[in-house]
Amino acid sequence: MVETPDTNAIRVTYRLEVPALAGQSLEAMAAKIASDQSTGTFTDLPGETEAVKSRCAARVVSVTPLDSVATPGFPRPEDPDGTSYLRGDVAIDFPLEAVGTDIAALMTIAIGGVFAVRGLSGVRVMDIDLPDAWSCHPGPQFGIDGSRRLMDVPEGPMFASIIKPSLGLGPEETALVVRQLCEAGVDFIKDDEKLMSPGYSSLEDRVAAIMPVIDDHAQRTGKRVLYAFGISSADPDVMMRNHDLVRAAGGQAAVVNINSIGYGGMSFLRKRSELCLHAHRNGWDILTRHPALGMEFRAYQKIWRLLGVDQFQVNGIAAKYWEPDESFVRSFDDCLTPIFTEADRALPVVCSGQWGGQAPETYRRTGQRLDLMYLGGGGIHGHPMGAKAGVSAIRQAWQAAEAGIELPVYAETHPELAAALAKFGR
């Protein structure tokens, strides 16, 4: 049984794996990590008094064994043939006084150093439980409710698209695609995460070409489509100039490649930002793709939400990338689970090869919750009847999902959906 988290401690849950050899156990490894990552080292220390340990030493709270395995997560050629490997979830409390509320301190003390520990055949950060003191971080400025206000979508899914081709279009060509998507009826459009300010389409020129299209559509129809421009830069000053350029033109959202700009860049941006920040997590796969190494999205996304992410891309059902559906569902749930309050939730963005065909399973697997953005790229642009029909087909698929009607049945009276099923339904 895991104790209730200490209100003055940061609890980190690790999934550990160790060889089942003499002197090795999950309990011993947990104690070693708690010691090494707080007050202790490889030998007794005269300065490690009981007073020091009571104030700053990490403490093992629980060890929950899991099934052992025959193959180590990390290569361990030194182990004898036939060695099995013990696995388990270990919860360790780090005193708030020792870590404080600084993210760099948390990552250094409780996360980064653990991966260097000798004797492990696997280590993965599963979760981080943060005390109320960590609510000092700003969190989302817009979040779910603010995103709905900006798109004027008070309920139901928000439907979105992305500029295709991802790279290569000049500013005026991009503006033509934007006009098509606005007229097709999307709520949100974004630059591809790879599009920032290349020579053939600088951010300045792209903003100048796109924002008049957004403004014109709003004036003619009353619908202001939310456009997110790629403003990421490793230089925070450049990123803020990009932000200011977008904001001065009337833009309201930005795509931010969070792993590329880092925690410091995100903190710098959020403190000054007036834009809704749409997070692309490219590079997260490095942290999570190996099941015995890295970090679960549950832990990872909490830090970025505290730093100010408003919308979080989480892939989707039958995504075009490697991620299993179960991982997507967990990520979706994580975004909608408050850290401290409902306001710190981030809008989950369902993406990566989505078209109407995944709507029923997405609706079912995510608990029929409709606080989501459903983003189609090729599923809209590649529709045989054009982009407008592509958007209609996705909306129709969601209508069918909510009504509990099978897609082929609904398609009998909805030609756009029928055409999508014929092309993408393979």
Buried (B, 14 or more C-beta within 10 A) or exposed (E): EEEEBBEEBBBBBBBBBBBEBEEBBBBEBBBBBBBBBBBBEEEEEEEBEEEEBEEBBBBBBBBBEEEEBEEBBEEBEEBEEEBBBBBBBBBBBBBBEBBBBEBEBBEEBBBEEBEEBEBBBBBBBBBBBBBEEBBEBBBBBBBBBBBBEBBEBEEBBBBBBBBBEEEEBEBEBBBEBBBBBBBBBBBBBBBBBEBBBEEEBBBBBBBBBBBBBBEEBBEEEEEBBBBBBBBBBEEBEBBBBBBBBBBEBBBBBBBBBBBBBEBEBBBBBBEEBEBBBBBBBBEBBEBBEEEBBBBBBBBBBBBBBBBBBBBBBBBBBBBEEEBEBEBBBBBBBBBBEEBBEEBBBBBBBBBBBBBBBBBBBBBEBBEEEEBBBBBBBBBBBBBEBBBBBBBBBBBBBBBBBBEEEEBEEBBEEBBBBBBBBEBBEE
